[in-house]
Amino acid sequence: MASETDAAAYDTAEAHGGAGAGGVAADARAELERLRAPLAAAGLGLGVALASDPAARPAGPAEAAAAAGMIPDRRREFLAGRLAARRALRSVGLTCGDVPRAGRRPVFPPGYAASITHDAGLAVAVARPPGHTGPAGCDLELGRFPLEAARLVLREDEEAWLHDAGPALAPARLRAVFSAKEAAWKALYGAADGAGSGSGDAAEGGARDLRDLYAVPEPDGGGFRFRRRGDDGVDLRVCVCPVAAGVFSWVRLVGGAAVDSGAGYV
């Protein structure tokens, strides 16, 4: 999550987004499978796992220790995420066991960049193999995102785009930009492997929360380009694709091959 200060507020917003979405997990899993080939063409491996998957169990002592104190739902979600990460890494050539963590960050094998997301009983991960430099980040949002949460995601100079859509489409736009910012945040700060997948601290990079990532919608409606406010050197492009009742977002580097993922997010 973006910052300790805003963690509770973001958790509340995400709870609203995921409410009632559990029934779409199986449909979302099937729809995500169609992204496997285009993601591979962009140098990304995909891993998907349901929280109910019997294979979602600790792969080693680090995962077992991390999961031991969790409530059952959170434990299943956490272990499904680790299973999805192993599947994503395997798809780019690495058979991986235990995925430990440093604080809240997963620690991936040296040279590999990966990212994990989960919602409504479904976990998804993307991974880059060695030789494909740059960060990995993804996010899954399967429910409606309340407009009241816009203050957690956008600053005033970004809100015009949101409200230009009108009240019928604004919630879908907010969900899309929230998901894209989450993916971008994870790419910058979300892992601890030192392989370009977010090994730095947010404070070191000058960003404190999602509002410090400035979003510019892509003209084709397929995603966003991001820069960190006050830092023109950070330039990420995030694709956003409709999945079941929600969206799936992932980072691709500026200048990378375009990903034909279907229709836009709204």
N, C-alpha and C positions, 0 to 999 in steps of 0.2 A: 504494500500500500504506500501511498505517496509520502506521507509524513506522520510522525508520531502525534503531532498536534491535531491533525485532522482525521486520524485513524477511525475514531468512533463515528464521526459524521459520514465518512466514506462507507463504513460498514453498514450504517443505516440505509444509505442510498442503495447499496448493492442488495440489501435484503429486500427492498421494495422492487428492485429490478428482477430478482429471481423468484418472487412470490408466485406460486401457481405454475411455474415453468417446468416442474419436474416431469410432467407427462410428455414433454417434447424432447427429452434427452435421447431417446432411441431414434426419433426422426432426425434430430440434429446430427447424431453419429453417422447416419446413412448419408446425409447431405455433405458432411465434412469429407467423406471418402472420395467424393468427386473432385475435391481440391488436391488430392494426393499428386496427380500427374503434373498439374501446373505449378504446384509448389516445388516439386522435384526439379522442374525445368528452371526454376529460380534459385536452385541450390539449397533448398530446404527439405528436410525430412519431416514427416508428420507422424505423430503417435496419438491414438485415441483410446480411452478406457472408460467404461462405466464404473461408478462406485460400487455397483453390485457384482462386478467381475470377480469370480473366485480367485483369480490370479493377483488381485490387488491386496497383497500382503507384504510385510517387511522383507526386503531382499538382503538384509544384513543388520548388524547391531546398531548402526547409526539410525536407520529408519525405525527400528523397533524402539529405541530409546526416545526418539522424537515423538512417536505416536502413542507411547505408553500413557501419557497424562492427558490425552485428548478425549473429549466426549465422543461417543460412537459415531455420530454423523460427520464430525470434523475428521475423525480418524479415517473413516472410509474415503472421504474426499482427498485427504492428504496422500493416502496410499495409492489411490487411483491416479493422482497426479504423478507420483513417482513411477508407476507402471507406464503411464503415457510417455514420460520422459525416456524410459528405457526403450520403448518401442520406437520413438523418434530417433534416438541415437543409433539403434540397430539399423534403421533405414538408411543411415549415412555411414554405415560401416563399422560401428563400435558395439560390441556386446558388453553391456554395462551391468554391474550389480548394484550394490548399495550406493544411493545418492545421498550423501550427508548434507548438512547445512551449516552455515555460519550465521548465527542470529536467525533471521527469517529467510535468508537467501540460500537457495540450493547451490551446492558446490559440484560442478561438472568436471569431468576429466580434462586435463591440460590439452589445449588446442581445440576443444570443442565448445561452441556457443549454443546454448539452448534456453528455452523459456517454457514455463508451465502456466496453465490457466484452468479454472474449473468453475462450473455453475450448474445448479439443478441436477446434481448426480452424474455429471459428465465431465471428464478431464481431458484436456487436449495439450499437446506439447509440440513445439517445432525445434529443430536442431540444424546447425550448420556443420558440415565436415571440415576437417583441417584443409587449409588452402582456400577456403571461402571466407575471406576476412570480413570483419564487421560484426555488429551486434545481432542478437536474435531477441525478438519480443513478440508476444501474442496475447490476445485476450478474447474471452467468450462471454457474451451477455445474452441470455435467453429470455429475458423478461422486459416489461415496460419500465422505462426510467422516468421518475417523476420530475416534472419541470421545476419543482421547488429545489431540486438538487443542482440547478444550473450554477448557483453561486460557488459550488464546490469544484466546478470543472472549468468555467470560463471567466475571463475578465470582461470588462465593459467593451473593450475594443473587439471582442469576438462575438458578442451577443446579437448584433444586428443580423448576421447570417442565420442564427437560430430562429429569430422571430420573423424573419422574412418568409419563412415556410408557412406561417399561419398556425393556428392552434391545433389543427388536425395532424400536421406533419412534424411539428416542433418536438414532441417527445421522441420520435424516431430519430430525428437529427441529433438530439442531445445524447441519446443512447449511443449513436454511431461515434460522435466525437469523444465521449467518455471512453468507449472501448478503444478507440485509436490512441488516445492519450495514455491509457493504461499500457498498451503494447509498446508505445514509444518510451514510457517511463521504465518499463522492464528492460528494454534494450539498453538504456543508459545506466541503470542502477540495479537491475533485478537479479544478478547472479554474482557469484564470488569466485569465478574460476580464472580470472585474468586473461580470458581469451577474447576480449572485445565484446562480452555479453553483459556489461553492466557491472564491472568490478569496482568502480569508483563510488565514493559516498556522494549523496546528493549535495551536502554542504560544500564539498570540494568543487563541484561543478557549478555552484551558484543557484541551483534550483531547489525549492523547498517543497512544492506540491504541484499538482497537475496544472494549476493556473499559471505556473512559470514556464510551461511549454505552450508556445504560441502556434495555433492551428490555422492553416490556410487550406480551405477545401479545394480538392482537385476539380478542374472544370468538368470532367466527365462524371462526377458524382461517385467515383469508385474509391475514394479515400481522402487522405490529407497529407500535406507536407508540414513538417514541424521544424521549428528552431527553438532553442532555449533563449528566453528573453535576455537580452544583453550579450548574447554570444552568437555572432554570425557564423562561427565555425561549425556549429551543430546543425545539420540539415538531414533530416530523416523523412522518408516517404513511407506511409502506412496504408496498406490496402484494407478495405472494409467490404466484407461480403455478407449478404443475407444468408442466414442459416436457421431453418425452422422458423420459430417465432422471434428470433433475435439476430445477432450479428457475430461474426468472427473476424478479428483484425490481426494482421501480422506485419512486421517491419520488412521492407525491402530497401536496399540502399538506393540513394539517388543515382540515376544513371544505370541501374540494373535493368535486366530484362523485364518488360511489362508482363503482368500476370493476368491472363484472361479468366476472370473468376465469375463471370456472369453479370447479372444486373447490379446496379448500384444499391446503396443501403436504404434509400427511400424511393 
